[in-house]
Amino acid sequence: MTNNINFEIGLNEALNLTLENLDHLDSESVDLTEAVGRVTSSDIYSLVDSPSVAASLKDGYAVVASDISHASILEPVILKLAGYRAAGSMENVHVTAGHAVRVMTGAAIPPGADAVVSEEFTKDEGEAVSVFNYAEKGRNILDRGTDVYKGQCVAKKGMPLSPTDIGQIAAGGHGKVSLVRNPVVAVVSTGDEVIAPGHPMSEGKVYASNMATLVAWCRRYGMMTHSIVVKDDAEEISAALESLYNIADVIITSGGAWTGDRDMVHKILGQLGWKFIFNRIRMGPGKAVGLGMRENKPAFVLPGGPPSNLTGFLQVTLPGLMKMAGYLNPGLPRRMVRLASDIRLRSIDWTQFIFGTLQANDGELIFHPLENESRLQSMAMAQCVVKVPEGIDFYNADTLVMAQIL
């Protein structure tokens, strides 16, 4: 890890340094019901075959397919009933030529049967059944291990688990899974003018909307959070950071990130032992973003302006948090979009981000830049963000570009 402070490095370098200096946390065993959205710490293999036997896909009759090869409505085939099987039961019944066994969906296929004819193509005749449609060999039978077979990899390392992944892992015999521990994140909002949401408002104050937004993003990824508002007081900020260092894996500060008289976060973090990897990035919004390390615990310094705060979090902090949580490809999901209008910027000296909305059109997504005067309203309305790299200050309308989906 480098201990040098880099001023105004490029976004790609900042992101690379972030991911290089952070590593995934340790693993823990988690009940399968609590695993959705979490990331696997190793490959997971099925312990069993599922289904554990060849099973019926229909309510109907297990038969010998050749017995009913010529069955039709005009010439039904009459088969004697040789027994009954429900799902989960293993009655000692067999199917021989000229006979059938009544089976329910999920029931084990009786020995001797090689097809199941669905009940809508049959008529119950008491001790026999009339069959008036052919069911070829293998029809309506789910072979053993078709859904999951023993030894099959049912989840790869680094995979965030979806509800359907959970179902497949359960079918493979697991009640618990080994997952990367999610980071515990502490969010510290600084400023004499800032008050916690829900507290009485007085003139000149603003609610800590940045803090609420950052906490919400962390919770979206299943991360436990602690949050606190502190005044622009060195002793108070220092005490808060030192206290949170002992209970959190990551600290995020909001505000106090620039060079003003009351912007003291960098200095205090340095006094407490954090070594800065960088503290400025050539990107807009979000220039005053920094990363410091104390042992293995990062502190992300984010500016106080809402667009800068959110952009810094999404482009640098969130990928870092996701790396710690075990994601192999950390960052927001991406889609190709087509620009609805020109994008013209004032500079080519830094990476710039444009918030926008999406419109579906003939299988494509059309990107519309947001130009609302209200920063918070634009952020709330945004469905995605388009990155304009350094060296580019203009995109023509109708250009295809990559967008990060919010």
C-alpha positions as CSV (number, residue, x, y, z in Angstrom):
1,M,0.0,0.0,0.0
2,T,1.3,3.4,-0.9
3,N,1.5,6.1,1.8
4,N,1.8,9.0,-0.6
5,I,-1.0,11.4,-1.1
6,N,-1.9,11.8,-4.8
7,F,-3.5,15.0,-5.9
8,E,-6.1,15.0,-8.7
9,I,-5.5,11.6,-10.0
10,G,-7.7,10.2,-12.8
11,L,-10.9,8.3,-12.0
12,N,-9.6,5.0,-13.4
13,E,-6.4,5.2,-11.3
14,A,-8.5,6.1,-8.2
15,L,-10.8,3.1,-8.8
16,N,-7.8,0.8,-9.4
17,L,-6.1,2.0,-6.2
18,T,-9.3,1.5,-4.2
19,L,-9.8,-2.1,-5.4
20,E,-6.1,-2.9,-4.9
21,N,-6.0,-1.7,-1.3
22,L,-9.2,-3.4,-0.2
23,D,-9.8,-7.1,0.1
24,H,-12.9,-9.2,0.8
25,L,-13.7,-9.8,4.5
26,D,-13.7,-13.2,6.2
27,S,-16.4,-15.8,5.6
28,E,-19.3,-16.8,7.8
29,S,-21.9,-19.6,7.8
30,V,-25.3,-18.2,7.2
31,D,-28.8,-19.8,7.2
32,L,-30.0,-20.2,3.6
33,T,-33.1,-18.2,4.4
34,E,-30.9,-15.2,5.2
35,A,-28.5,-15.5,2.3
36,V,-30.3,-13.7,-0.5
37,G,-28.3,-10.9,-2.0
38,R,-25.1,-12.0,-0.2
39,V,-22.0,-13.2,-2.0
40,T,-20.6,-16.7,-1.8
41,S,-17.1,-17.2,-0.4
42,S,-16.5,-20.4,-2.3
43,D,-18.1,-22.7,-4.9
44,I,-21.1,-24.6,-3.5
45,Y,-21.7,-28.2,-4.7
46,S,-24.9,-30.2,-4.4
47,L,-24.9,-32.9,-1.8
48,V,-27.7,-34.9,-3.3
49,D,-29.6,-35.8,-6.5
50,S,-32.8,-33.8,-6.9
51,P,-35.2,-35.3,-7.4
52,S,-33.9,-38.3,-5.5
53,V,-35.9,-40.7,-7.7
54,A,-37.4,-40.6,-11.1
55,A,-40.7,-38.7,-10.5
56,S,-44.0,-38.0,-12.3
57,L,-44.5,-34.6,-13.7
58,K,-48.3,-35.1,-13.9
59,D,-51.2,-36.5,-12.1
60,G,-52.0,-39.6,-14.2
61,Y,-51.0,-43.2,-14.7
62,A,-47.6,-44.9,-14.9
63,V,-47.6,-47.3,-17.8
64,V,-45.6,-49.3,-20.2
65,A,-45.4,-47.0,-23.3
66,S,-45.7,-49.9,-25.8
67,D,-49.0,-50.9,-24.2
68,I,-50.7,-47.7,-25.4
69,S,-48.8,-47.0,-28.6
70,H,-52.1,-47.2,-30.6
71,A,-54.5,-45.6,-28.1
72,S,-57.0,-43.1,-29.4
73,I,-60.4,-41.7,-28.5
74,L,-62.0,-44.2,-31.0
75,E,-60.0,-47.2,-29.7
76,P,-59.0,-46.6,-26.1
77,V,-56.7,-49.1,-24.4
78,I,-58.0,-50.7,-21.2
79,L,-55.4,-51.3,-18.5
80,K,-55.9,-52.9,-15.1
81,L,-55.0,-50.9,-12.0
82,A,-52.1,-52.3,-10.1
83,G,-51.9,-49.7,-7.3
84,Y,-51.4,-46.1,-6.3
85,R,-48.5,-43.8,-5.5
86,A,-48.5,-40.3,-4.1
87,A,-45.6,-37.8,-3.8
88,G,-43.3,-38.9,-1.1
89,S,-44.7,-42.4,-0.7
90,M,-43.0,-45.6,-1.8
91,E,-45.8,-48.2,-1.9
92,N,-44.6,-51.6,-3.1
93,V,-46.3,-51.5,-6.5
94,H,-45.0,-52.6,-10.0
95,V,-46.2,-52.0,-13.5
96,T,-46.3,-54.9,-15.9
97,A,-47.7,-55.3,-19.4
98,G,-51.4,-54.6,-19.5
99,H,-51.4,-52.8,-16.1
100,A,-51.1,-49.2,-14.8
101,V,-50.4,-47.5,-11.4
102,R,-52.2,-44.3,-10.5
103,V,-49.6,-41.6,-9.7
104,M,-49.7,-38.1,-8.4
105,T,-47.4,-35.2,-9.4
106,G,-44.0,-35.8,-7.7
107,A,-44.6,-39.5,-7.1
108,A,-41.8,-41.9,-7.6
109,I,-42.2,-43.9,-10.9
110,P,-43.0,-47.5,-10.0
111,P,-40.6,-50.2,-11.3
112,G,-41.6,-51.4,-14.8
113,A,-43.2,-48.2,-15.9
114,D,-41.4,-46.1,-18.6
115,A,-44.1,-43.3,-19.2
116,V,-46.9,-41.4,-17.5
117,V,-50.1,-40.7,-19.3
118,S,-51.7,-37.5,-18.1
119,E,-55.1,-38.1,-16.5
120,E,-56.9,-35.8,-19.0
121,F,-56.3,-38.6,-21.6
122,T,-57.8,-41.3,-19.4
123,K,-61.1,-42.4,-17.8
124,D,-61.4,-44.1,-14.5
125,E,-63.2,-47.4,-14.9
126,G,-63.0,-48.5,-11.2
127,E,-60.5,-51.3,-11.2
128,A,-59.2,-50.4,-14.6
129,V,-58.5,-47.2,-16.6
130,S,-59.2,-46.4,-20.2
131,V,-56.4,-44.6,-22.1
132,F,-57.1,-42.7,-25.3
133,N,-53.8,-41.0,-26.1
134,Y,-50.3,-42.2,-26.6
135,A,-47.5,-41.4,-24.1
136,E,-44.1,-42.2,-25.5
137,K,-41.3,-43.7,-23.5
138,G,-40.1,-41.1,-20.9
139,R,-43.2,-39.0,-21.3
140,N,-44.0,-36.9,-18.1
141,I,-41.1,-38.4,-16.2
142,L,-38.5,-36.3,-14.4
143,D,-35.4,-38.4,-14.2
144,R,-33.4,-38.6,-10.9
145,G,-31.0,-35.7,-10.6
146,T,-32.5,-33.7,-13.5
147,D,-32.9,-30.5,-11.4
148,V,-29.6,-30.9,-9.5
149,Y,-27.2,-33.8,-9.4
150,K,-24.9,-34.8,-6.6
151,G,-21.5,-33.0,-7.0
152,Q,-22.9,-30.3,-9.4
153,C,-21.7,-26.7,-8.7
154,V,-24.9,-24.9,-7.8
155,A,-23.3,-21.5,-7.0
156,K,-19.9,-20.1,-8.1
157,K,-17.6,-18.2,-5.7
158,G,-18.3,-14.5,-5.8
159,M,-21.9,-14.9,-6.9
160,P,-24.5,-12.6,-5.3
161,L,-27.4,-15.0,-4.5
162,S,-30.8,-14.5,-6.1
163,P,-34.0,-16.1,-4.7
164,T,-33.8,-18.7,-7.5
165,D,-30.2,-19.4,-6.6
166,I,-31.3,-20.0,-3.0
167,G,-33.9,-22.6,-4.3
168,Q,-31.3,-24.5,-6.3
169,I,-28.9,-24.6,-3.3
170,A,-31.7,-25.8,-1.1
171,A,-32.5,-28.5,-3.6
172,G,-28.8,-29.5,-3.4
173,G,-29.2,-30.3,0.3
174,H,-27.8,-27.2,2.0
175,G,-29.4,-25.5,5.0
176,K,-26.4,-23.1,5.5
177,V,-23.9,-21.6,3.1
178,S,-20.5,-20.0,3.5
179,L,-20.7,-16.3,2.5
180,V,-18.4,-13.3,2.6
181,R,-19.2,-11.2,5.6
182,N,-20.8,-7.9,4.6
183,P,-18.9,-4.8,5.8
184,V,-20.3,-2.8,8.7
185,V,-20.4,0.8,7.5
186,A,-20.3,3.9,9.6
187,V,-21.5,7.2,8.0
188,V,-20.4,10.4,9.6
189,S,-22.0,13.6,8.4
190,T,-20.2,16.8,9.4
191,G,-21.3,20.4,9.6
192,D,-22.6,23.0,12.0
193,E,-25.6,23.5,9.7
194,V,-26.5,19.8,9.5
195,I,-29.1,18.1,11.7
196,A,-30.3,14.5,11.7
197,P,-33.5,13.7,9.8
198,G,-36.6,13.9,12.0
199,H,-35.1,16.5,14.5
200,P,-36.7,19.9,14.8
201,M,-35.6,22.3,12.1
202,S,-34.3,25.8,12.9
203,E,-33.4,28.6,10.4
204,G,-30.1,28.1,8.7
205,K,-30.0,24.3,9.2
206,V,-30.4,21.5,6.7
207,Y,-31.2,17.9,7.2
208,A,-28.5,15.3,6.6
209,S,-30.0,14.0,3.3
210,N,-26.5,12.8,2.1
211,M,-26.2,10.6,5.2
212,A,-29.7,9.2,4.6
213,T,-28.9,8.5,1.0
214,L,-25.6,6.8,1.8
215,V,-27.1,4.6,4.5
216,A,-29.9,3.6,2.1
217,W,-27.4,2.6,-0.6
218,C,-25.5,0.5,1.9
219,R,-28.7,-1.2,3.2
220,R,-29.7,-1.9,-0.4
221,Y,-26.7,-4.2,-0.5
222,G,-27.5,-5.7,2.9
223,M,-24.8,-3.9,4.8
224,M,-25.3,-3.0,8.5
225,T,-24.8,0.7,9.1
226,H,-24.2,3.2,11.9
227,S,-24.7,6.9,11.3
228,I,-24.0,10.1,13.2
229,V,-24.1,13.8,12.7
230,V,-21.3,15.8,14.2
231,K,-20.5,19.6,14.3
232,D,-17.5,21.2,12.7
233,D,-15.5,20.6,15.8
234,A,-12.2,18.8,15.7
235,E,-12.6,17.1,19.1
236,E,-16.1,16.0,18.3
237,I,-15.2,14.7,14.9
238,S,-12.1,12.9,16.3
239,A,-14.0,11.3,19.1
240,A,-16.7,10.1,16.7
241,L,-14.2,8.6,14.2
242,E,-12.2,6.9,16.9
243,S,-15.3,5.4,18.4
244,L,-16.6,4.1,15.1
245,Y,-13.3,2.7,14.1
246,N,-13.8,0.0,16.8
247,I,-17.2,-1.1,15.6
248,A,-17.1,-0.6,11.8
249,D,-15.2,-2.1,8.9
250,V,-15.5,1.1,6.8
251,I,-16.0,4.7,7.6
252,I,-17.6,7.2,5.2
253,T,-17.4,10.9,6.0
254,S,-19.8,13.3,4.3
255,G,-18.7,17.0,4.2
256,G,-15.6,18.8,5.3
257,A,-13.6,17.4,2.4
258,W,-12.3,20.5,0.7
259,T,-9.8,23.1,1.9
260,G,-11.9,25.7,3.7
261,D,-11.4,26.9,7.2
262,R,-13.8,24.3,8.6
263,D,-12.9,21.5,6.3
264,M,-10.9,19.4,8.7
265,V,-11.7,15.8,8.0
266,H,-8.5,14.9,6.1
267,K,-6.4,16.4,8.9
268,I,-8.2,14.6,11.7
269,L,-8.1,11.3,9.9
270,G,-4.4,11.7,9.4
271,Q,-3.9,12.5,13.1
272,L,-5.8,9.3,14.0
273,G,-3.6,7.1,11.8
274,W,-5.2,6.9,8.4
275,K,-2.7,7.1,5.5
276,F,-4.2,8.6,2.4
277,I,-4.0,6.8,-0.9
278,F,-5.6,9.8,-2.7
279,N,-7.7,12.8,-1.8
280,R,-8.7,14.4,-5.1
281,I,-10.0,12.8,-8.3
282,R,-10.4,14.5,-11.7
283,M,-14.1,13.9,-12.0
284,G,-17.2,16.1,-11.9
285,P,-19.2,16.1,-9.8
286,G,-17.2,14.6,-7.0
287,K,-13.7,16.0,-7.2
288,A,-13.0,16.1,-3.4
289,V,-13.1,12.3,-2.9
290,G,-10.4,10.7,-0.8
291,L,-9.4,7.3,0.5
292,G,-7.3,6.6,3.6
293,M,-6.3,3.3,5.2
294,R,-5.7,2.6,8.9
295,E,-4.5,-1.0,9.1
296,N,-7.1,-2.8,7.0
297,K,-9.9,-0.3,7.6
298,P,-10.7,2.3,4.9
299,A,-12.1,5.7,5.3
300,F,-13.8,7.3,2.3
301,V,-13.9,11.0,2.4
302,L,-16.9,12.4,0.4
303,P,-17.7,16.1,-0.3
304,G,-20.9,17.7,1.1
305,G,-22.6,18.8,-2.1
306,P,-25.3,16.2,-2.9
307,P,-24.4,15.5,-6.5
308,S,-20.7,15.3,-5.6
309,N,-21.4,13.2,-2.6
310,L,-23.5,10.7,-4.5
311,T,-21.2,10.5,-7.5
312,G,-18.2,9.9,-5.3
313,F,-20.0,7.2,-3.5
314,L,-21.3,5.4,-6.6
315,Q,-18.1,5.6,-8.6
316,V,-15.5,4.9,-5.9
317,T,-16.9,4.0,-2.5
318,L,-19.6,1.5,-3.6
319,P,-17.2,-0.5,-5.7
320,G,-14.8,-0.6,-2.7
321,L,-17.6,-1.8,-0.4
322,M,-18.7,-4.4,-2.9
323,K,-15.1,-5.7,-3.2
324,M,-15.0,-6.1,0.6
325,A,-18.4,-8.0,0.4
326,G,-16.9,-10.5,-2.1
327,Y,-18.1,-9.3,-5.4
328,L,-15.9,-10.3,-8.3
329,N,-17.0,-7.5,-10.5
330,P,-17.9,-4.6,-8.2
331,G,-19.9,-1.7,-9.4
332,L,-23.3,-0.7,-10.7
333,P,-24.9,-2.8,-13.5
334,R,-24.5,-1.4,-17.0
335,R,-26.5,-1.2,-20.2
336,M,-26.0,0.3,-23.6
337,V,-28.2,3.3,-24.2
338,R,-28.8,5.7,-27.1
339,L,-28.6,9.4,-26.4
340,A,-31.8,11.4,-27.0
341,S,-29.9,14.7,-27.4
342,D,-26.4,16.1,-27.7
343,I,-24.2,16.2,-24.6
344,R,-21.8,19.1,-24.6
345,L,-19.5,19.7,-21.7
346,R,-17.3,22.6,-20.7
347,S,-14.0,20.8,-20.2
348,I,-12.1,17.7,-21.4
349,D,-9.8,17.7,-18.4
350,W,-11.8,15.3,-16.1
351,T,-14.3,12.5,-16.2
352,Q,-17.8,13.8,-16.0
353,F,-21.1,12.1,-15.1
354,I,-24.6,13.0,-16.4
355,F,-27.7,11.8,-14.5
356,G,-30.7,10.9,-16.7
357,T,-33.8,8.9,-17.2
358,L,-34.5,6.0,-19.6
359,Q,-37.2,5.4,-22.2
360,A,-37.8,2.1,-23.9
361,N,-38.1,2.3,-27.7
362,D,-38.2,-0.6,-30.1
363,G,-36.0,-2.8,-27.9
364,E,-33.5,0.0,-27.1
365,L,-33.1,2.3,-24.0
366,I,-33.1,6.0,-24.8
367,F,-31.1,8.2,-22.4
368,H,-32.6,11.7,-21.5
369,P,-30.2,13.9,-19.5
370,L,-31.8,15.6,-16.4
371,E,-31.5,19.3,-16.1
372,N,-33.6,20.1,-13.0
373,E,-32.4,23.0,-11.0
374,S,-33.1,21.0,-7.8
375,R,-30.1,18.8,-7.1
376,L,-32.1,16.4,-4.9
377,Q,-35.0,16.2,-7.4
378,S,-32.7,15.3,-10.2
379,M,-31.0,12.7,-8.2
380,A,-34.3,11.2,-7.1
381,M,-35.6,11.1,-10.7
382,A,-32.4,9.6,-12.1
383,Q,-32.6,6.1,-13.4
384,C,-29.0,5.9,-14.7
385,V,-25.8,7.8,-15.1
386,V,-23.6,8.2,-18.2
387,K,-19.9,8.6,-17.9
388,V,-18.0,10.9,-20.2
389,P,-14.3,10.1,-20.0
390,E,-11.4,12.5,-19.9
391,G,-10.5,13.8,-23.3
392,I,-14.2,14.0,-24.5
393,D,-16.4,17.0,-24.2
394,F,-19.1,16.2,-26.8
395,Y,-21.4,13.4,-27.7
396,N,-23.8,13.6,-30.7
397,A,-27.4,12.7,-30.2
398,D,-28.1,9.1,-31.3
399,T,-24.7,7.9,-30.0
400,L,-24.6,4.6,-28.2
401,V,-22.9,4.8,-24.9
402,M,-22.6,2.7,-21.7
403,A,-24.8,3.7,-18.8
404,Q,-24.7,2.7,-15.2
405,I,-28.2,1.6,-14.0
406,L,-29.3,3.1,-10.7
